[in-house]
Amino acid sequence: MNTPHVVVVMGVAGTGKTTIGPLLAARLGVPYAEGDDFHPQANIAKMSAGTPLTDEDRRPWLDAIGAWAHGRAGLGGVVSCSALKRSYRDRLRAAAPGVVFVHLAGDRALIENRMSHRQGHFMPTALLDSQFATLQPLEADEAGVVVDVSGSPEEITQRAAFALEDLPEPAQ
């Protein structure tokens, strides 16, 4: 299976963006980019200290992800990015109009449990409430799909790939 879509795997912390993103990219036969790698060091320091990022903090990060997505237009790719607010997704679409979103969504207790078992990640479980408070789910006019995060990574990836098959070809 191959896709010309540039897919943004989105969701609150702990939904599995960093796990599902590479699996989905491999299944689609396209490159993967880790959204956290686009954060300036100041953002990582803030989050590591348990301080939520502001919209101003996120702008250079979103612009860097948007530039990557723009460069992959027509070629396909998968990038992880929380993309919690509509305005963030609009900013990504402004840079790369053909992007589609895979919103990894699930029960808060399941996500918190998964976060508590992660090691070596800068995002503390304490920020999960702010992530859920910020989250604005995909709206009907946004190209994308919602995928439940229960089950194994392989099951989640399969659900995402099948859901993407039903989307129209991306705008160039």
N, C-alpha and C positions, 0 to 999 in steps of 0.2 A: 504494500500500500504506500503510495506517495501522494503528497498534497502540496499544492502551491501556496496554501494558507500559511501565514505567520500566526502562530497560536501563542496567546498569552495565557499561561496557567496561573490563575488568580485565586485568592481566598485569604482568610485570616491565617495568622501564624499557626503552625501545627497541623494544617490540613494535608500536608504532603506535597507541596509544590516542588520541592527539591528532589523528592523521590519519584513522583509521577512525571515531572517534566522530562527527565532523561529517558525514562521508559517509553513515554509517548513519542519523543523525537526518534528513538530507535525504531519504534513500530512504524512511524511515518517515513522513515528514511531521510530525515533532515537533521541539521545541526541543532544542538541545544546550547542555550546561554543561561547561566545562573544569575538571576536578578540581583541577588545580594552582592555579586561581584561589581555591580555598577554603582553601589553606594560609596559616596565620599567617606573617608576615614572619620570625619566629624559625626556623620550619621551613625556609624557603627558604635562609636564611643558613647553617644547619647543613648542608643538603645541598650547597650551593655550596662549602662548605669540605671536602666529602668525608666528612662524618660521617653515618652512618646514623641515621635517626630511631628513637626508642624508641616503645614502645606508648603511653606517656604523651604524647609529642609528637603522636601521630596522633589521639588522642581528639577534640580540638576540630575537627580537619579532618574526621574521619569524621562527627561530629555535624552539621557544616555541610552536608556532602553528603547525609546522611540527611534533614535538614530540607528541602533542595531536592527530593529524591525524594518525600518525603511530600507536599509541595505539588503535585506533578505526578501523584499517584495518580489513576487513572481518566482522565487526560488524555494520558499518555504523555510520554516524554522520554528522552534519552540523556545520560549523564554518564560522564566518564572517572574512574577511580579504581583505583589499583593493586590494592587489596583482596587483598593477598597471603595473609593468614591467614584461617582460618575464623572466628576471633573478630572480625575486622574486618567480614567479610561478615555475621556474626550481628548486629553492632552496626547495620549499615545496614538489615538486615531488621527489627530492633526498631523503627526509626524509620519504615520504609516496607515493610510486610510483603509487598507485591506485587512487589518488585523482582526482576528476573531478571539473570543475569550472562552476558556474552559474554567468555569467557576467551581472549584472544589468546595463542597459545602457538606456540613454534617452537624451532628449533635455536639453541643458545647462540652459535655462531660467526656465524650470520646476524644475530642481534640485536646482537651486539657490533659487527659491521661497520656496521650501520645507525646505531648510536649514535655511532660514531667519525666519521661524516659529518654529524652534526647540528651546527647552528650556533645559538648564542644560547640554549641550554637549560642550566638550572642543574644538572642531574643528570650528574655525571661518569661515564665508563665504569668508573672504579675501583669504583663501588658496585654494579656488575652482579652480582658474586659474592655480595654480601650479599642482593641481591634474590632470586637463585635459591635461596640457603640458607633464606630466609624463606618462600618460596612454598609454600603448601599448596593443591594443585589442588582444583577443585570436587569435592565428594563426591556420591554418588548421590542423597542426599536434598536437594540444593540445586538450586533452579530455575535452569537455565542450560545453556549449550552451550560446547564448546571449538571454537575456530576456528584453523586453521593459518595462520600469517602469511607463508608463502611466496607469491610472486607479487605482482602489482600491488595497489595500494590498492583499486582497483575490484573485482578478483577476490576479495580478502579480504572486502570489504563485501558482495558478492553471496553468498558462503558464509555470512556471519553472518546476513543477512536470510532466506535460505532456512532456516537452522537454527532461527531464531526462530519461523518459521511453524508448526513442529511442537510448540511449547510450548503448554500449556493456557492459557486466559484467566487473567489475574492475579487473586489474591485482593484484595478491597477492604478 
